[in-house]
Amino acid sequence: MSERISHLRHVPNVITCLNLFCGCLSVVSAFSGRLETAAYFILAAAVFDFFDGFAARWLKAYSATGKELDSLADMVSFGVAPASIMYALLLPAAAKHGLSVEIYTCGWFITVLAFIIAVFSALRLAKFNIDTRQTDSFIGVPTPATALFICSLAFMSSGSSSLAMLTGNMFFLLAVIIVFSYLMVAELPLFSLKFKSFDWKSNRMRYVFIALSALILIILHWTGLAVVISVYIILSIFANILCNRKVLT
């Protein structure tokens, strides 16, 4: 029986490895021009990322190895993979502006700026690992949130609406890179979706966010992920304002 329990303690790490594997497949898909497939692999990685923590808590299988493995997997799935999608989006966007994407040209330099997302994701994850303030909430936008926003751009790019035109705009894509790179390391408190209890009073913001997210995704499908992440940031700022007013009064 004890041997079986010992084997079960490896389950969270196996799930984390599946997260990492999906991240690798997302990178391959992005470089192959299959952006929707790349986005789906990131979504799958996000699911595995949620369940590895859930499994660790359920099995009480916490370990230093698991913590480090989780960060390494997240770096690929929510850092390198979304940066690869941004790179694939920037290539045709730069070409539309008549910029050459050959190495050592201005256009090439602009496209590789996509990987600033990966750099700031690494900074974000390193900061998160040593920041004791982030046990029940976040300081700065989490890497999965940034990755999901970029996934939404991948889904938009395959459509024929004005949103697809937006994702082909080089300046818009560069703005997304700059804004989210800053937000990942900014001193911006954001609420966590971890439930310690299920009562309304202590989880009001979480329930409102989940309800709004479900409604947005029903209406806009996967392209609504960008709106969901934007709502998450806005609600967090609103909650902070209310909290600061209560402290002052």
Secondary structure, DSSP 8 states (H G I E B T S, - for coil): -HHHHHHHTTHHHHHHHHHHHHHHHHHHHHHTT-HHHHHHHHHHHHHHHHHHHHHHHHHT---HHHHHHHHHHHHIIIIIHHHHHHHHHHHHHHHHTT---STTSHHHHHHHGGGHHHHHHHHHHHHHHH-GGGSSEEES--HHHHHHHHHHHHHHHTSSSHHHHHHT-HHHHHHHHHHHHHHHHS--EEE----S---HHHHHHHHHHHHHHHHHHHHHGGGGHHHHHHHHHHHHHHHHHHHHHHHH-
